[in-house]
Amino acid sequence: MNVKSEVKFWLQQQHTDNPDTYFTTAEIALPCNLSVYQARYYLLGLASEGCVEKKEFGKGKPILWRLTPAG
């Protein structure tokens, strides 16, 4: 399984228990054994595919992520 698939799989597991919950990049990075920067890279790729939705609150604030229905 490649890294992007692992990130998506982790989000799918969380989505089952908490479908409306958003996660910070750090919350996703830690269980996937990635740095925050690596996780953000893969999450942006998943977002461009429509699998992940991101919510931004402005400069200096954490970006929040969750799986979309398409994910």
N, C-alpha and C positions, 0 to 999 in steps of 0.2 A: 504494500500500500504506500503510495507516495504521500508527501507531507500535506499537500493540499487536501487530499482525501481524508487524512487523519483529522485535520481541523474540521472538515465538514462532518465527519463521523461523530466527533465530540459534540458539535453543535446539535446534530440530530438526536443524540442521547439526551442532551439537556432539554431539547424542544419537547420530547415526549413527556417529561415531568413538569416543565414550565414553559408552555408555548408562547406566553406573552412577555417573558423575561428577556431583557437585554443584558449583555455581558460586556465588561470592559475588555480591551485588548489584553491587558495583563491577566485577567481571569481566564482567558482562553489560552494564552501563551503558556502559563504554568503547567497545566496538566498535559499539554502537548509537547513539553520539553523544548520550547522555543524561546528565543528572546522576544521582547515586545515588538521589535522592529521586524523580525522574521514573521511573526504572527500577523502583523499589519499587512505585510506584503501579500501573504496568502489570502487574507480576508478581503483585501482590495480585489484580488483576482476572482474570488468567489462572488463578490458584489457585482463585478462587471459581467458575470455570467447570470446574474439574477437570482443566485442561490441565497445570498445574504443581504440583509438590509442594514444600513448604518445610520446612526443618529449622531449629529454633531451639535455641540452647544457653544462653539466659539474657540478662538485661539487659547491654548493653554488648558483647555478642558478635555477630559477623556472622551474618546469616541466610543459609542456603544454599538453593539452588534447583536443581531438575532437572525435566525433562519427564516427565510420567506416560505410561503406555501409551495413555491416551486422548488425549494431546496430539499 
